[in-house]
Amino acid sequence: MPSLPDLTAEQRAEVRQACGFACVRCGVTIYRYLALPDGPGVTLLCPTCHGLVEEGRLTPTQVHSFHANPVVRQRHFARDRLPFSNELPQLIVGGSRLLRDTPIPITLDGEPILIFAPPRRSNGATRISVRLGAPDGTPMQVVDGNEWKPVDGSWHFLLRGDRYSMMAARGDGLCVLRIVGRGRIAVEHLRTTIRGRRLEVTPDWLEIDGKRYVDRIGSGNLIGLEL
């Protein structure tokens, strides 16, 4: 299933709406825009489910079935266990008090490491963007407004319980976000190096270039902390 990077903004919005703003099979809100197999149309699949298709463990018939009836639209689906919220999420990060109204908690060397935004529509998902260092230290967009950007196996994504985990195949890039509750996300562990500057973050502290800090991220700002 090839990815479709050249979709217009309007086409992407139509696909998101049709698929319920998430992977049609599992409901994960990190996804790729992919051509439906053996026919016209576009669907959303998370990196894990797309991997099952590539391995032949999900058939074209199954993919079409999931697309026709996305799991998030089914009565049993528990939306609260994943980041579906109409508001900008509150953040637990760096030993600071609960961050509110802070779309960009940290920038490193001018690069926004994380960006959070409310959904474009009321029934959508929290928009998450993640930018970490590649093995050579250059910034790389791993997730852009919930779209999974790597297509070459350089990064891996896993849903582990209530955690979104993004890991570099090489290097020390790591981002683990835990969905604490509706509208609340904890940065459980983030680790990266960008242009020689090393950053590590947990809910309790952040460490930059070997120095550890607590309660340095400001709440209620566009950018909580510039490093």
C-alpha positions as CSV (number, residue, x, y, z in Angstrom):
1,M,0.0,0.0,0.0
2,P,1.8,3.1,-1.2
3,S,1.7,6.3,0.9
4,L,0.1,9.4,-0.7
5,P,2.1,12.5,0.2
6,D,0.6,14.6,-2.6
7,L,-3.0,14.8,-1.4
8,T,-4.4,18.3,-1.1
9,A,-5.4,19.7,2.3
10,E,-9.1,19.3,1.3
11,Q,-8.6,15.6,0.3
12,R,-6.7,14.9,3.5
13,A,-9.6,16.4,5.5
14,E,-12.1,14.3,3.7
15,V,-10.0,11.1,4.4
16,R,-9.7,12.0,8.1
17,Q,-13.4,12.5,8.5
18,A,-14.3,9.3,6.6
19,C,-11.9,7.3,8.7
20,G,-12.8,8.8,12.1
21,F,-9.4,10.7,12.5
22,A,-7.6,7.5,13.3
23,C,-6.3,4.1,12.0
24,V,-9.4,2.3,10.7
25,R,-8.3,-1.0,12.3
26,C,-7.1,-0.1,15.8
27,G,-8.1,3.5,16.4
28,V,-4.5,4.8,17.0
29,T,-4.4,8.6,16.1
30,I,-0.9,8.4,14.5
31,Y,-1.4,7.3,10.9
32,R,-0.4,7.4,7.3
33,Y,-2.5,8.2,4.3
34,L,-2.4,5.0,2.2
35,A,-4.0,3.9,-1.1
36,L,-6.6,1.2,-0.6
37,P,-5.3,-2.1,-2.0
38,D,-6.8,-3.4,-5.3
39,G,-9.0,-0.4,-5.9
40,P,-9.5,3.4,-5.7
41,G,-9.7,5.3,-2.5
42,V,-7.5,6.3,0.5
43,T,-7.5,5.1,4.1
44,L,-5.7,5.7,7.3
45,L,-3.5,3.1,9.0
46,C,-1.1,3.4,11.8
47,P,2.5,2.3,11.2
48,T,1.8,-1.0,13.1
49,C,-1.3,-2.0,11.1
50,H,0.4,-0.9,7.8
51,G,3.3,-3.2,8.7
52,L,0.8,-6.1,9.0
53,V,-0.4,-5.3,5.5
54,E,3.1,-5.3,4.1
55,E,3.8,-8.6,5.8
56,G,0.7,-10.2,4.3
57,R,-1.0,-10.6,7.7
58,L,-3.8,-8.4,6.7
59,T,-5.5,-9.1,3.4
60,P,-6.9,-6.5,1.0
61,T,-10.4,-7.7,1.8
62,Q,-9.8,-7.1,5.5
63,V,-8.4,-3.6,4.9
64,H,-11.5,-2.7,2.8
65,S,-13.7,-4.0,5.6
66,F,-12.0,-1.9,8.2
67,H,-12.2,1.1,6.0
68,A,-15.9,0.6,5.4
69,N,-16.5,0.4,9.2
70,P,-13.7,2.2,11.1
71,V,-13.2,0.9,14.7
72,V,-13.6,4.4,16.2
73,R,-17.2,4.5,14.9
74,Q,-18.1,1.2,16.6
75,R,-20.1,1.3,19.9
76,H,-17.5,-0.7,21.9
77,F,-14.6,1.6,21.1
78,A,-13.3,3.4,24.2
79,R,-12.2,6.9,23.0
80,D,-10.9,8.0,26.4
81,R,-8.0,5.6,26.3
82,L,-6.6,7.5,23.3
83,P,-6.0,11.2,22.7
84,F,-9.5,12.2,21.5
85,S,-10.3,15.6,23.0
86,N,-11.8,18.9,21.8
87,E,-9.3,21.0,23.8
88,L,-5.6,21.6,23.9
89,P,-4.2,18.9,26.2
90,Q,-2.9,19.5,29.7
91,L,0.7,18.3,29.9
92,I,2.7,16.5,32.6
93,V,6.4,17.2,31.8
94,G,9.7,18.3,33.3
95,G,8.7,18.5,37.0
96,S,6.5,21.5,36.3
97,R,3.0,22.0,37.5
98,L,0.4,20.8,35.1
99,L,0.9,22.7,31.9
100,R,-2.1,24.4,30.5
101,D,-2.5,26.3,27.2
102,T,1.1,25.5,26.2
103,P,1.2,24.2,22.6
104,I,5.0,23.9,22.4
105,P,6.4,22.8,25.7
106,I,10.1,22.8,24.6
107,T,12.2,24.0,21.8
108,L,15.8,22.9,21.4
109,D,18.2,25.1,19.3
110,G,15.1,26.7,17.7
111,E,13.5,23.3,16.9
112,P,10.0,22.6,18.4
113,I,10.4,19.2,19.9
114,L,6.7,18.6,20.6
115,I,3.7,20.5,19.4
116,F,0.1,19.8,20.6
117,A,-3.0,21.3,19.1
118,P,-6.8,20.7,19.5
119,P,-8.5,18.9,16.7
120,R,-9.7,20.7,13.6
121,R,-13.2,19.3,14.2
122,S,-15.0,18.6,17.5
123,N,-15.1,14.8,16.9
124,G,-11.4,14.7,15.9
125,A,-8.2,13.8,17.8
126,T,-5.6,15.8,19.5
127,R,-3.0,16.9,16.9
128,I,0.5,15.7,17.9
129,S,3.8,16.6,16.2
130,V,7.2,15.2,17.2
131,R,10.5,16.5,15.9
132,L,13.7,14.6,17.1
133,G,17.3,14.3,16.0
134,A,18.3,11.8,13.3
135,P,21.4,9.7,13.9
136,D,23.6,12.5,12.6
137,G,21.9,15.1,14.8
138,T,19.9,16.8,12.1
139,P,16.3,17.6,13.1
140,M,13.8,15.1,11.6
141,Q,10.0,15.4,11.6
142,V,8.8,12.1,13.0
143,V,5.1,13.0,13.3
144,D,3.4,16.0,11.8
145,G,-0.1,16.8,12.9
146,N,-0.6,13.0,13.6
147,E,0.8,12.0,10.3
148,W,3.6,9.5,10.5
149,K,6.4,10.8,8.3
150,P,9.1,8.2,8.2
151,V,8.6,5.7,5.4
152,D,12.0,4.0,5.3
153,G,12.1,2.0,8.6
154,S,14.3,4.6,10.3
155,W,11.7,5.0,13.1
156,H,9.3,2.6,14.8
157,F,6.0,3.2,16.4
158,L,4.2,1.1,19.0
159,L,1.0,1.4,21.0
160,R,1.8,-0.1,24.4
161,G,-1.2,0.1,26.7
162,D,-1.9,3.8,27.1
163,R,1.5,4.8,25.6
164,Y,2.5,6.0,22.2
165,S,6.1,5.0,21.7
166,M,8.3,6.3,18.9
167,M,11.9,5.0,18.6
168,A,14.7,5.5,16.2
169,A,16.0,2.4,14.5
170,R,19.5,3.8,15.0
171,G,20.7,6.4,17.5
172,D,19.0,7.3,20.8
173,G,15.9,9.1,19.5
174,L,12.9,8.2,21.7
175,C,9.5,9.7,22.6
176,V,7.0,8.0,24.8
177,L,3.7,9.8,25.4
178,R,1.2,8.4,28.0
179,I,-2.4,9.2,27.7
180,V,-3.3,9.8,31.3
181,G,-6.9,10.7,30.8
182,R,-9.2,12.7,28.5
183,G,-7.3,15.9,27.6
184,R,-4.2,15.0,29.6
185,I,-0.9,13.7,28.3
186,A,2.4,12.9,30.1
187,V,5.7,13.1,28.4
188,E,6.9,9.8,30.0
189,H,10.3,9.8,28.3
190,L,11.9,11.8,25.6
191,R,15.5,11.5,24.5
192,T,17.2,13.1,21.6
193,T,20.4,14.9,20.3
194,I,20.0,17.8,17.9
195,R,23.2,19.5,16.5
196,G,25.2,18.1,19.3
197,R,22.9,19.2,22.1
198,R,21.4,16.4,24.1
199,L,17.9,16.6,25.7
200,E,16.2,14.1,28.0
201,V,12.8,14.7,29.5
202,T,10.6,12.8,32.0
203,P,7.4,13.8,33.9
204,D,9.7,14.8,36.9
205,W,12.7,16.5,35.3
206,L,14.5,17.6,32.2
207,E,18.2,17.3,31.4
208,I,20.0,19.5,28.8
209,D,23.6,19.1,28.0
210,G,24.2,17.0,31.1
211,K,22.5,19.5,33.6
212,R,19.2,18.5,35.2
213,Y,16.4,20.9,35.9
214,V,13.0,20.8,37.6
215,D,10.0,23.1,37.0
216,R,11.6,25.2,34.3
217,I,8.7,25.0,31.7
218,G,6.3,27.8,31.8
219,S,2.5,27.3,31.6
220,G,0.2,29.4,29.5
221,N,2.7,30.4,26.8
222,L,3.0,29.5,23.2
223,I,6.5,28.0,24.0
224,G,7.1,26.7,27.6
225,L,10.9,26.7,27.4
226,E,13.4,27.6,24.8
227,L,16.8,25.8,25.1
